[in-house]
Amino acid sequence: MYSGFLLAATEGGVVDGLKHTATEVGEKFGFNTQLFVSQFIGFFVLAFLLQRFAFKPILALLEDRRANIAQGLADATRAREDLAVAHRKAQDLLAETGTQTHRIMEESRVAAARVAEIETQKAVAAAADIIAKARHSNEAELARLKAELRKEFGRLVVAASMEVTGKILTLEDQKRLAEETQRQIAA
C-alpha cells in the first residue's frame, strides 16, 4: 500500500510538486537564499560559541552547585545522625551519672551512720572511762579523807582523854588509844 506512494514520490511526481510549492511560497514571502545561508551559518556559529563559552561553563557551574548541595545534604544527614548519637550518649551518661550519684549518696549515708555509731561508741567509752576515773578518784579521796578523819578523831580522843584524866599520856598510850579508836570506827 505504501510502496505505491513511495514509488510515486521517488519518480518525481510529489517531490517536484513540493519543490515548486516551496519555491512559490518562498517567493511570495520574500525568501532570500543568500540571507538564509548567512543566517544559517551565523546561527551555527552563535550556537557553537554559546555552547563552548556559555552553556558548558554554566552547566559545569550548575553541576558543581548540585555536587555542593548533595555534599551539604550528606553532611547535614551525617551531622543529624552524629547529633542523635551524641544525644543518646548524653542521655546514657546522665543516666549513669544519676545511678552513680545515687550509689555514692547511699554509700555516704551508710558511712555516716557507721561513723556516727563509732563516734557514739567512742563517746560512751570515754564517758564510762571518765566515770570510772571519777569513781576511782572519789574512792581515793574518800579513803584519804577517812584516814585524815581517823587521825583527827584519834587526836581528839587523846586530847579529850588528857583533859578528862588530867594526866599527860605517854607516846605509847597515845598510840594505843588512837589504834583502838580507829578499830572501833572501822568496825
C-alpha positions as protocol buffer text, in pm:
chain_id: "A"
residue {
  index: 1
  type: MET
  ca { x: 0 y: 0 z: 0 }
}
residue {
  index: 2
  type: TYR
  ca { x: 276 y: 243 z: 97 }
}
residue {
  index: 3
  type: SER
  ca { x: 506 y: 109 z: -165 }
}
residue {
  index: 4
  type: GLY
  ca { x: 298 y: 272 z: -438 }
}
residue {
  index: 5
  type: PHE
  ca { x: 312 y: 608 z: -264 }
}
residue {
  index: 6
  type: LEU
  ca { x: 687 y: 585 z: -219 }
}
residue {
  index: 7
  type: LEU
  ca { x: 732 y: 486 z: -580 }
}
residue {
  index: 8
  type: ALA
  ca { x: 532 y: 783 z: -698 }
}
residue {
  index: 9
  type: ALA
  ca { x: 724 y: 1016 z: -467 }
}
residue {
  index: 10
  type: THR
  ca { x: 1059 y: 897 z: -599 }
}
residue {
  index: 11
  type: GLU
  ca { x: 968 y: 927 z: -962 }
}
residue {
  index: 12
  type: GLY
  ca { x: 933 y: 1298 z: -929 }
}
residue {
  index: 13
  type: GLY
  ca { x: 564 y: 1349 z: -905 }
}
residue {
  index: 14
  type: VAL
  ca { x: 530 y: 1451 z: -542 }
}
residue {
  index: 15
  type: VAL
  ca { x: 886 y: 1576 z: -500 }
}
residue {
  index: 16
  type: ASP
  ca { x: 864 y: 1806 z: -796 }
}
residue {
  index: 17
  type: GLY
  ca { x: 533 y: 1937 z: -670 }
}
residue {
  index: 18
  type: LEU
  ca { x: 680 y: 2011 z: -328 }
}
residue {
  index: 19
  type: LYS
  ca { x: 976 y: 2191 z: -481 }
}
residue {
  index: 20
  type: HIS
  ca { x: 751 y: 2401 z: -692 }
}
residue {
  index: 21
  type: THR
  ca { x: 525 y: 2482 z: -396 }
}
residue {
  index: 22
  type: ALA
  ca { x: 825 y: 2568 z: -173 }
}
residue {
  index: 23
  type: THR
  ca { x: 962 y: 2798 z: -437 }
}
residue {
  index: 24
  type: GLU
  ca { x: 628 y: 2976 z: -479 }
}
residue {
  index: 25
  type: VAL
  ca { x: 587 y: 3019 z: -105 }
}
residue {
  index: 26
  type: GLY
  ca { x: 947 y: 3144 z: -71 }
}
residue {
  index: 27
  type: GLU
  ca { x: 897 y: 3400 z: -349 }
}
residue {
  index: 28
  type: LYS
  ca { x: 565 y: 3509 z: -205 }
}
residue {
  index: 29
  type: PHE
  ca { x: 715 y: 3577 z: 142 }
}
residue {
  index: 30
  type: GLY
  ca { x: 1041 y: 3728 z: 14 }
}
residue {
  index: 31
  type: PHE
  ca { x: 1281 y: 3436 z: 71 }
}
residue {
  index: 32
  type: ASN
  ca { x: 1644 y: 3526 z: 1 }
}
residue {
  index: 33
  type: THR
  ca { x: 1879 y: 3229 z: -31 }
}
residue {
  index: 34
  type: GLN
  ca { x: 2200 y: 3421 z: 45 }
}
residue {
  index: 35
  type: LEU
  ca { x: 2046 y: 3579 z: 350 }
}
residue {
  index: 36
  type: PHE
  ca { x: 1913 y: 3241 z: 460 }
}
residue {
  index: 37
  type: VAL
  ca { x: 2256 y: 3076 z: 425 }
}
residue {
  index: 38
  type: SER
  ca { x: 2432 y: 3361 z: 608 }
}
residue {
  index: 39
  type: GLN
  ca { x: 2175 y: 3346 z: 888 }
}
residue {
  index: 40
  type: PHE
  ca { x: 2208 y: 2967 z: 895 }
}
residue {
  index: 41
  type: ILE
  ca { x: 2589 y: 2995 z: 927 }
}
residue {
  index: 42
  type: GLY
  ca { x: 2553 y: 3276 z: 1189 }
}
residue {
  index: 43
  type: PHE
  ca { x: 2309 y: 3064 z: 1386 }
}
residue {
  index: 44
  type: PHE
  ca { x: 2550 y: 2768 z: 1396 }
}
residue {
  index: 45
  type: VAL
  ca { x: 2847 y: 2994 z: 1482 }
}
residue {
  index: 46
  type: LEU
  ca { x: 2642 y: 3154 z: 1760 }
}
residue {
  index: 47
  type: ALA
  ca { x: 2520 y: 2810 z: 1877 }
}
residue {
  index: 48
  type: PHE
  ca { x: 2882 y: 2684 z: 1880 }
}
residue {
  index: 49
  type: LEU
  ca { x: 3007 y: 2991 z: 2070 }
}
residue {
  index: 50
  type: LEU
  ca { x: 2721 y: 2971 z: 2318 }
}
residue {
  index: 51
  type: GLN
  ca { x: 2779 y: 2600 z: 2365 }
}
residue {
  index: 52
  type: ARG
  ca { x: 3151 y: 2647 z: 2417 }
}
residue {
  index: 53
  type: PHE
  ca { x: 3167 y: 2967 z: 2623 }
}
residue {
  index: 54
  type: ALA
  ca { x: 2826 y: 2993 z: 2789 }
}
residue {
  index: 55
  type: PHE
  ca { x: 2644 y: 2664 z: 2821 }
}
residue {
  index: 56
  type: LYS
  ca { x: 2942 y: 2447 z: 2919 }
}
residue {
  index: 57
  type: PRO
  ca { x: 3063 y: 2681 z: 3198 }
}
residue {
  index: 58
  type: ILE
  ca { x: 2706 y: 2732 z: 3318 }
}
residue {
  index: 59
  type: LEU
  ca { x: 2642 y: 2357 z: 3311 }
}
residue {
  index: 60
  type: ALA
  ca { x: 2974 y: 2296 z: 3488 }
}
residue {
  index: 61
  type: LEU
  ca { x: 2881 y: 2560 z: 3747 }
}
residue {
  index: 62
  type: LEU
  ca { x: 2538 y: 2402 z: 3789 }
}
residue {
  index: 63
  type: GLU
  ca { x: 2698 y: 2058 z: 3825 }
}
residue {
  index: 64
  type: ASP
  ca { x: 2938 y: 2193 z: 4090 }
}
residue {
  index: 65
  type: ARG
  ca { x: 2650 y: 2354 z: 4270 }
}
residue {
  index: 66
  type: ARG
  ca { x: 2449 y: 2031 z: 4252 }
}
residue {
  index: 67
  type: ALA
  ca { x: 2750 y: 1842 z: 4391 }
}
residue {
  index: 68
  type: ASN
  ca { x: 2791 y: 2101 z: 4670 }
}
residue {
  index: 69
  type: ILE
  ca { x: 2422 y: 2076 z: 4757 }
}
residue {
  index: 70
  type: ALA
  ca { x: 2439 y: 1696 z: 4756 }
}
residue {
  index: 71
  type: GLN
  ca { x: 2751 y: 1713 z: 4978 }
}
residue {
  index: 72
  type: GLY
  ca { x: 2576 y: 1962 z: 5207 }
}
residue {
  index: 73
  type: LEU
  ca { x: 2275 y: 1733 z: 5235 }
}
residue {
  index: 74
  type: ALA
  ca { x: 2500 y: 1436 z: 5306 }
}
residue {
  index: 75
  type: ASP
  ca { x: 2688 y: 1639 z: 5569 }
}
residue {
  index: 76
  type: ALA
  ca { x: 2360 y: 1754 z: 5723 }
}
residue {
  index: 77
  type: THR
  ca { x: 2236 y: 1394 z: 5736 }
}
residue {
  index: 78
  type: ARG
  ca { x: 2562 y: 1278 z: 5890 }
}
residue {
  index: 79
  type: ALA
  ca { x: 2553 y: 1569 z: 6137 }
}
residue {
  index: 80
  type: ARG
  ca { x: 2195 y: 1480 z: 6229 }
}
residue {
  index: 81
  type: GLU
  ca { x: 2297 y: 1119 z: 6286 }
}
residue {
  index: 82
  type: ASP
  ca { x: 2601 y: 1230 z: 6488 }
}
residue {
  index: 83
  type: LEU
  ca { x: 2378 y: 1459 z: 6691 }
}
residue {
  index: 84
  type: ALA
  ca { x: 2137 y: 1173 z: 6757 }
}
residue {
  index: 85
  type: VAL
  ca { x: 2427 y: 951 z: 6865 }
}
residue {
  index: 86
  type: ALA
  ca { x: 2566 y: 1229 z: 7086 }
}
residue {
  index: 87
  type: HIS
  ca { x: 2221 y: 1285 z: 7234 }
}
residue {
  index: 88
  type: ARG
  ca { x: 2188 y: 912 z: 7313 }
}
residue {
  index: 89
  type: LYS
  ca { x: 2536 y: 911 z: 7466 }
}
residue {
  index: 90
  type: ALA
  ca { x: 2449 y: 1219 z: 7673 }
}
residue {
  index: 91
  type: GLN
  ca { x: 2128 y: 1051 z: 7794 }
}
residue {
  index: 92
  type: ASP
  ca { x: 2320 y: 734 z: 7878 }
}
residue {
  index: 93
  type: LEU
  ca { x: 2586 y: 937 z: 8056 }
}
residue {
  index: 94
  type: LEU
  ca { x: 2322 y: 1128 z: 8252 }
}
residue {
  index: 95
  type: ALA
  ca { x: 2152 y: 802 z: 8349 }
}
residue {
  index: 96
  type: GLU
  ca { x: 2485 y: 650 z: 8453 }
}
residue {
  index: 97
  type: THR
  ca { x: 2577 y: 965 z: 8645 }
}
residue {
  index: 98
  type: GLY
  ca { x: 2240 y: 956 z: 8821 }
}
residue {
  index: 99
  type: THR
  ca { x: 2294 y: 593 z: 8915 }
}
residue {
  index: 100
  type: GLN
  ca { x: 2646 y: 664 z: 9040 }
}
residue {
  index: 101
  type: THR
  ca { x: 2523 y: 967 z: 9234 }
}
residue {
  index: 102
  type: HIS
  ca { x: 2251 y: 759 z: 9398 }
}
residue {
  index: 103
  type: ARG
  ca { x: 2502 y: 486 z: 9482 }
}
residue {
  index: 104
  type: ILE
  ca { x: 2751 y: 739 z: 9623 }
}
residue {
  index: 105
  type: MET
  ca { x: 2477 y: 902 z: 9830 }
}
residue {
  index: 106
  type: GLU
  ca { x: 2374 y: 562 z: 9970 }
}
residue {
  index: 107
  type: GLU
  ca { x: 2737 y: 480 z: 10048 }
}
residue {
  index: 108
  type: SER
  ca { x: 2773 y: 820 z: 10216 }
}
residue {
  index: 109
  type: ARG
  ca { x: 2463 y: 758 z: 10428 }
}
residue {
  index: 110
  type: VAL
  ca { x: 2592 y: 417 z: 10532 }
}
residue {
  index: 111
  type: ALA
  ca { x: 2939 y: 558 z: 10605 }
}
residue {
  index: 112
  type: ALA
  ca { x: 2787 y: 848 z: 10803 }
}
residue {
  index: 113
  type: ALA
  ca { x: 2576 y: 604 z: 11005 }
}
residue {
  index: 114
  type: ARG
  ca { x: 2882 y: 388 z: 11065 }
}
residue {
  index: 115
  type: VAL
  ca { x: 3091 y: 691 z: 11169 }
}
residue {
  index: 116
  type: ALA
  ca { x: 2808 y: 812 z: 11394 }
}
residue {
  index: 117
  type: GLU
  ca { x: 2788 y: 467 z: 11556 }
}
residue {
  index: 118
  type: ILE
  ca { x: 3166 y: 456 z: 11602 }
}
residue {
  index: 119
  type: GLU
  ca { x: 3170 y: 807 z: 11746 }
}
residue {
  index: 120
  type: THR
  ca { x: 2877 y: 720 z: 11973 }
}
residue {
  index: 121
  type: GLN
  ca { x: 3064 y: 413 z: 12096 }
}
residue {
  index: 122
  type: LYS
  ca { x: 3376 y: 623 z: 12148 }
}
residue {
  index: 123
  type: ALA
  ca { x: 3173 y: 882 z: 12340 }
}
residue {
  index: 124
  type: VAL
  ca { x: 3012 y: 610 z: 12555 }
}
residue {
  index: 125
  type: ALA
  ca { x: 3353 y: 455 z: 12619 }
}
residue {
  index: 126
  type: ALA
  ca { x: 3501 y: 796 z: 12702 }
}
residue {
  index: 127
  type: ALA
  ca { x: 3209 y: 871 z: 12933 }
}
residue {
  index: 128
  type: ALA
  ca { x: 3249 y: 532 z: 13103 }
}
residue {
  index: 129
  type: ASP
  ca { x: 3622 y: 597 z: 13136 }
}
residue {
  index: 130
  type: ILE
  ca { x: 3556 y: 941 z: 13285 }
}
residue {
  index: 131
  type: ILE
  ca { x: 3301 y: 792 z: 13525 }
}
residue {
  index: 132
  type: ALA
  ca { x: 3544 y: 515 z: 13626 }
}
residue {
  index: 133
  type: LYS
  ca { x: 3824 y: 768 z: 13680 }
}
residue {
  index: 134
  type: ALA
  ca { x: 3589 y: 991 z: 13879 }
}
residue {
  index: 135
  type: ARG
  ca { x: 3474 y: 694 z: 14088 }
}
residue {
  index: 136
  type: HIS
  ca { x: 3834 y: 588 z: 14148 }
}
residue {
  index: 137
  type: SER
  ca { x: 3928 y: 947 z: 14231 }
}
residue {
  index: 138
  type: ASN
  ca { x: 3630 y: 974 z: 14464 }
}
residue {
  index: 139
  type: GLU
  ca { x: 3719 y: 647 z: 14632 }
}
residue {
  index: 140
  type: ALA
  ca { x: 4080 y: 759 z: 14673 }
}
residue {
  index: 141
  type: GLU
  ca { x: 3966 y: 1094 z: 14809 }
}
residue {
  index: 142
  type: LEU
  ca { x: 3720 y: 919 z: 15041 }
}
residue {
  index: 143
  type: ALA
  ca { x: 3992 y: 687 z: 15165 }
}
residue {
  index: 144
  type: ARG
  ca { x: 4225 y: 983 z: 15221 }
}
residue {
  index: 145
  type: LEU
  ca { x: 3954 y: 1176 z: 15400 }
}
residue {
  index: 146
  type: LYS
  ca { x: 3869 y: 873 z: 15615 }
}
residue {
  index: 147
  type: ALA
  ca { x: 4236 y: 833 z: 15703 }
}
residue {
  index: 148
  type: GLU
  ca { x: 4259 y: 1201 z: 15794 }
}
residue {
  index: 149
  type: LEU
  ca { x: 3935 y: 1175 z: 15987 }
}
residue {
  index: 150
  type: ARG
  ca { x: 4065 y: 876 z: 16182 }
}
residue {
  index: 151
  type: LYS
  ca { x: 4386 y: 1058 z: 16264 }
}
residue {
  index: 152
  type: GLU
  ca { x: 4198 y: 1366 z: 16365 }
}
residue {
  index: 153
  type: PHE
  ca { x: 3947 y: 1165 z: 16562 }
}
residue {
  index: 154
  type: GLY
  ca { x: 4232 y: 977 z: 16735 }
}
residue {
  index: 155
  type: ARG
  ca { x: 4399 y: 1306 z: 16817 }
}
residue {
  index: 156
  type: LEU
  ca { x: 4074 y: 1443 z: 16952 }
}
residue {
  index: 157
  type: VAL
  ca { x: 4019 y: 1128 z: 17163 }
}
residue {
  index: 158
  type: VAL
  ca { x: 4371 y: 1157 z: 17301 }
}
residue {
  index: 159
  type: ALA
  ca { x: 4320 y: 1526 z: 17373 }
}
residue {
  index: 160
  type: ALA
  ca { x: 3982 y: 1457 z: 17535 }
}
residue {
  index: 161
  type: SER
  ca { x: 4129 y: 1175 z: 17740 }
}
residue {
  index: 162
  type: MET
  ca { x: 4405 y: 1400 z: 17860 }
}
residue {
  index: 163
  type: GLU
  ca { x: 4155 y: 1661 z: 17961 }
}
residue {
  index: 164
  type: VAL
  ca { x: 3931 y: 1417 z: 18137 }
}
residue {
  index: 165
  type: THR
  ca { x: 4203 y: 1228 z: 18318 }
}
residue {
  index: 166
  type: GLY
  ca { x: 4416 y: 1527 z: 18378 }
}
residue {
  index: 167
  type: LYS
  ca { x: 4731 y: 1349 z: 18313 }
}
residue {
  index: 168
  type: ILE
  ca { x: 4976 y: 1355 z: 18034 }
}
residue {
  index: 169
  type: LEU
  ca { x: 4968 y: 1043 z: 17827 }
}
residue {
  index: 170
  type: THR
  ca { x: 5284 y: 889 z: 17712 }
}
residue {
  index: 171
  type: LEU
  ca { x: 5354 y: 835 z: 17348 }
}
residue {
  index: 172
  type: GLU
  ca { x: 5265 y: 468 z: 17385 }
}
residue {
  index: 173
  type: ASP
  ca { x: 4934 y: 548 z: 17549 }
}
residue {
  index: 174
  type: GLN
  ca { x: 4852 y: 793 z: 17272 }
}
residue {
  index: 175
  type: LYS
  ca { x: 4925 y: 531 z: 17003 }
}
residue {
  index: 176
  type: ARG
  ca { x: 4724 y: 267 z: 17180 }
}
residue {
  index: 177
  type: LEU
  ca { x: 4421 y: 495 z: 17220 }
}
residue {
  index: 178
  type: ALA
  ca { x: 4446 y: 607 z: 16856 }
}
residue {
  index: 179
  type: GLU
  ca { x: 4460 y: 247 z: 16734 }
}
residue {
  index: 180
  type: GLU
  ca { x: 4165 y: 140 z: 16946 }
}
residue {
  index: 181
  type: THR
  ca { x: 3963 y: 433 z: 16825 }
}
residue {
  index: 182
  type: GLN
  ca { x: 4046 y: 356 z: 16464 }
}
residue {
  index: 183
  type: ARG
  ca { x: 3945 y: -9 z: 16509 }
}
residue {
  index: 184
  type: GLN
  ca { x: 3614 y: 93 z: 16659 }
}
residue {
  index: 185
  type: ILE
  ca { x: 3548 y: 344 z: 16380 }
}
residue {
  index: 186
  type: ALA
  ca { x: 3639 y: 87 z: 16110 }
}
residue {
  index: 187
  type: ALA
  ca { x: 3407 y: -173 z: 16264 }
}
